[in-house]
Amino acid sequence: MIARKPFISTLLVTAAAVIAACAPAAFAATPASGAHAHEQAAGSPALRLDHGRKWATDAPLRQGMARIRGLVAPQLAAAHGGRLEPADYAALATKIDAEVAAIVKDCRLPPEADGVLHVVLGELLAGTGTLAGRTAGATPVDGLVQVVAAVNTYGRYFEHPGWKPLAEAH
């Protein structure tokens, strides 16, 4: 696992850089412009619907999120049964991080939808950091709970035909 830390750190830094490049307006605080009045006070995008409807998605987003859901779903029973080891959680985190990086690389959503997506992706990355054991005072199970919540948040805010939420991971 120690040998993977530089790779994972590099992947997270790369993903963060790509996220910032995809939606610079979503991360920039613009108090003078008032352009982001719909966002949280700190200038970060807020989770919100598109005038009461879910945001439209594109094929790369749907495929990537389906792959993430497909990675997580079969691990839930093992996690509930206490059968996952730290290395299993770390491997899952690495796979999810790679999918997030691919989604970010191929993102082609309008700026407002993109900003909301990046909130979800940020939640996913926070969860994978905890899954991989990089969050002090938290367990990999806590990370799995974060990841499940982020995956389910995606389904609440984005149109994805046939999407089914994951069962809670507690």
N, C-alpha and C positions, 0 to 999 in steps of 0.2 A: 504494500500500500504506500510506503514511503516513496518508492520510485514513481508512483503515479501522481503525487502531489504537484510536482512542477507542471506536468501535462494538464492536470485539472485546473490549476491556477491560470495557466496560459489560456486554456479554453474559456474560462470565465472572463478573463480580461479581454480576450478576443470577442466574446459574445457581447460584453458590455460596450465595447467600442463599436461593434456593428449596430447594436441597438441605438446607440447615440447617433451614429451616422444615418440610420434610417429615419429617425424622427427627431432631429435636433430641436425643433420647435416644441416638441412634447416635453423636453427636459430643461428647456431654458426658462428661467424666471423672467417674466417681462412685466414687472409691476407698472412701469410707466405707460405701456401700450394699452393695457386693459384688454388685450386680445385673448387672454386666457381667463376671462372672468368666470368661465364655467368650470375651471379647474380648482383644485384645492389651493388654499392660501399659500402654501410653500412653492407653488409653481409646478407641482407635479400633476400629471393627468389623474383624473378621477374615474372610477368605474361608473359608467352610466350607459344607458341605452341610447339608441339613435331615435330621438323623438318617440320614445315608448316602444320601439322595435329593436330586435337584435341587430347587431352590425352585420353587414354582408362580409363574406369571406371569399378567399380565392383558393384554388386547388392546392398550392403548396402549403398554405396554412391548415386546411382541412386534413391533408395527408400527414403532415407533421404532428398535429394534435391527435389524430387517430393512432399514429405510431406510439406516441407518448402514452395514451390511454392503454394501448395494447401492451406496453411494457409494464405498466403499473398494475393493471387488473389482476393478472395471474399471481402477483406477489402478495396480494392482500390476505389470502387465506393462510399462506405461510407466515406472514407477519403476525396475524392473529394467533396462530399456534406457537409463536415463539421459535420458529424454525429457521429464521434468517439470521445469518452471522453478519458482523460488521463488514466483512468483505463483500457479502451479497448486496448490502445496502449501497456500498461504495460503487460497485459495478453498475447497479441500477442508476445511481446518480450520474455516472459517466455517460451512460447511454442516453439519458434524458437531456443532459447538457449538450450532447452532440445534436440531438433533434432540435433543441431550442436554437442552437447556432445555425442550423440549416433553415429553420423558419425565418430567422432574422435576416439571413443572407438573401432569401427569396421574397421578402415581404413586399407586397405591392398594394397595400391598402391606402385609401384616402387618409390624409393626416389625422383627422379626428378619430377614426377607427383605429389607426395605427397607434395613437397615443393610449387608447384604452387597452389594446393588445399588449403594449409594453408594460402596463401595470400587471397583467396576468403573467407575462413572461418573467417579470421581476419576482413575482411570488414563486414561480416555478424554480428560478435560480436560487432564491433564498432556501427553498425546500431541499434542493439538491445539495446545497452547501451543508445543511444539517444532516441529510442522509449520509453524506460522505464523512461526517464526523468533524467538520470544520467550524461548528458553532459551539462555543464554550457553554457548558451547563445544559446542553440539549442532547437528546438521544437520537439515534437514527430513526426510531419510531416517530419522534416528533417531526422529523423531516418528511417522513412518509405522509403524516397527517397534513403537513403544509402542501405537499405535492398534490394529494387528493383534493384538497380544498381549491387549489389553483386550477386543476383540471375541471372541477365542477363549476368554478367561476367562469371559465371559458364558455362552457355550455349555457350558462345563464345570460351571457352578454353577446354571444356570437351565433349567427345562423349556421347550423351544421346539420344538414338533413340526416336523420337517423341517430343523432348523438344521444348517448345514454350516460347519465352521471355515474360516477363510481360510488360504491358503497363506502361509507365512512371508515377510516382506518384506525379508530380507537378500539 
